[in-house]
């Protein structure tokens, strides 16, 4: 069952925010980031990285949440990368399992004509994964 943040993400997407913005924005305040900054950071990740149809923006938004959760922000200590990268690999695997791919063009069926998931569904999956990640101890 979708949580509050997931439902907020889908609502934001329906209001015109791109997939990455829609997934990231519900979590910004949790990490002390204002939503305007989050919107700006995620803008280039929509539609598979700036409309290039590569990595799905919803997954990119969830990856940003992972970075916010695990990186301590210390400019001189990069030891958190290992934990963050591990979380990102898990996000990728779970997203691919749910959506059939991590690639926007594949999910949208641009070459095959067979749509695997709608953008709203991808946003829901990305936000659910991000919400699960944030709620893990």
C-alpha positions as a printed NumPy array, in Angstrom:
array([[  0.   ,   0.   ,   0.   ],
       [  1.439,   3.392,  -0.966],
       [  2.494,   5.631,   1.897],
       [  1.893,   9.361,   2.308],
       [  5.111,  10.388,   0.532],
       [  4.348,   8.066,  -2.394],
       [  0.874,   9.528,  -2.825],
       [  2.36 ,  13.035,  -2.656],
       [  4.856,  12.073,  -5.383],
       [  2.116,  10.868,  -7.732],
       [  0.124,  14.046,  -7.078],
       [  3.16 ,  16.206,  -7.854],
       [  3.729,  14.335, -11.101],
       [  0.116,  14.875, -12.133],
       [  0.645,  18.606, -11.455],
       [  3.467,  18.777, -14.009],
       [  6.617,  18.054, -12.015],
       [  8.966,  15.704, -13.834],
       [  9.459,  12.147, -12.567],
       [ 12.659,  12.891, -10.649],
       [ 11.22 ,  16.02 ,  -9.032],
       [  8.021,  14.209,  -8.101],
       [  9.948,  11.458,  -6.305],
       [ 12.515,  13.703,  -4.598],
       [ 10.35 ,  16.604,  -3.404],
       [  8.271,  14.749,  -0.791],
       [ 11.51 ,  13.839,   1.012],
       [ 13.324,  17.195,   0.871],
       [ 12.14 ,  18.603,   4.182],
       [ 13.007,  15.305,   5.89 ],
       [ 16.629,  15.996,   4.979],
       [ 16.545,  19.744,   5.626],
       [ 16.378,  20.788,   1.976],
       [ 13.809,  23.269,   0.773],
       [ 11.56 ,  22.063,  -2.026],
       [ 12.654,  24.815,  -4.42 ],
       [ 16.273,  23.606,  -4.195],
       [ 15.113,  20.019,  -4.648],
       [ 13.088,  21.024,  -7.681],
       [ 16.12 ,  22.748,  -9.192],
       [ 18.47 ,  19.82 ,  -8.468],
       [ 16.136,  17.246, -10.015],
       [ 14.992,  19.219, -13.061],
       [ 17.616,  17.822, -15.429],
       [ 16.847,  14.212, -14.527],
       [ 13.317,  14.073, -15.966],
       [ 12.401,  11.99 , -19.006],
       [ 15.464,   9.807, -18.714],
       [ 18.12 ,  12.472, -18.096],
       [ 16.996,  15.637, -19.815],
       [ 14.606,  13.963, -22.261],
       [ 17.349,  11.604, -23.519],
       [ 15.229,   8.606, -22.443],
       [ 18.073,   6.976, -20.485],
       [ 17.754,   6.164, -16.748],
       [ 14.165,   6.724, -15.634],
       [ 13.729,   9.998, -13.753],
       [ 11.675,   8.284, -11.052],
       [ 14.625,   6.026, -10.309],
       [ 16.976,   9.025, -10.393],
       [ 14.808,  10.745,  -7.781],
       [ 15.   ,   7.67 ,  -5.543],
       [ 18.786,   7.584,  -6.002],
       [ 18.958,  11.219,  -4.849],
       [ 17.037,  10.217,  -1.726],
       [ 19.598,   7.453,  -1.1  ],
       [ 22.422,   9.984,  -1.356],
       [ 20.667,  12.272,   1.087],
       [ 20.125,   9.432,   3.531],
       [ 23.587,   7.927,   3.551],
       [ 26.032,  10.732,   2.698],
       [ 26.946,  12.676,   5.81 ],
       [ 27.919,  15.756,   3.799],
       [ 31.531,  15.806,   5.008],
       [ 33.474,  17.259,   2.092],
       [ 36.695,  15.525,   3.149],
       [ 35.416,  12.034,   4.   ],
       [ 34.07 ,   9.919,   1.171],
       [ 33.623,   6.739,   3.204],
       [ 29.829,   6.823,   2.848],
       [ 29.987,   6.099,  -0.886],
       [ 30.176,   2.352,  -0.312],
       [ 26.906,   2.313,   1.647],
       [ 25.214,   4.686,  -0.78 ],
       [ 26.304,   2.677,  -3.819],
       [ 25.034,  -0.514,  -2.232],
       [ 21.645,   1.12 ,  -1.604],
       [ 21.583,   2.381,  -5.205],
       [ 22.289,  -1.103,  -6.567],
       [ 19.356,  -2.395,  -4.502],
       [ 17.139,   0.434,  -5.758],
       [ 18.101,  -0.347,  -9.363],
       [ 17.349,  -4.051,  -8.96 ],
       [ 14.01 ,  -3.448,  -7.24 ],
       [ 12.975,  -0.792,  -9.762],
       [ 13.886,  -3.03 , -12.698],
       [ 11.95 ,  -5.914, -11.162],
       [  8.836,  -3.751, -10.749],
       [  9.023,  -1.776, -13.996],
       [ 10.724,  -4.219, -16.358],
       [ 13.692,  -1.917, -16.982],
       [ 15.497,   1.117, -15.6  ],
       [ 15.65 ,   2.767, -19.033],
       [ 12.967,   5.336, -19.827],
       [ 12.764,   4.478, -23.549],
       [ 12.322,   0.778, -22.807],
       [  9.704,   1.386, -20.128],
       [  7.799,   3.706, -22.464],
       [  8.093,   1.196, -25.321],
       [  9.512,   3.772, -27.716],
       [ 11.168,   1.152, -29.934],
       [  8.77 ,  -1.732, -29.392],
       [  5.408,   0.001, -29.034],
       [  4.894,  -2.054, -25.85 ],
       [  4.609,   0.197, -22.786],
       [  5.808,  -1.58 , -19.64 ],
       [  4.611,   1.054, -17.141],
       [  3.147,   4.536, -17.317],
       [  5.156,   7.457, -15.966],
       [  2.732,   7.725, -13.032],
       [  3.347,   4.055, -12.245],
       [  7.117,   4.586, -12.392],
       [  6.809,   7.564, -10.052],
       [  4.803,   5.397,  -7.666],
       [  7.445,   2.655,  -7.741],
       [ 10.333,   5.113,  -7.317],
       [  8.625,   6.899,  -4.433],
       [  7.654,   3.64 ,  -2.732],
       [ 11.265,   2.483,  -2.898],
       [ 12.484,   5.843,  -1.587],
       [  9.916,   5.781,   1.197],
       [ 10.949,   2.26 ,   2.178],
       [ 14.593,   3.359,   2.165],
       [ 13.942,   6.389,   4.358],
       [ 11.962,   4.3  ,   6.84 ],
       [ 14.701,   1.654,   7.181],
       [ 16.734,   1.904,  10.338]])
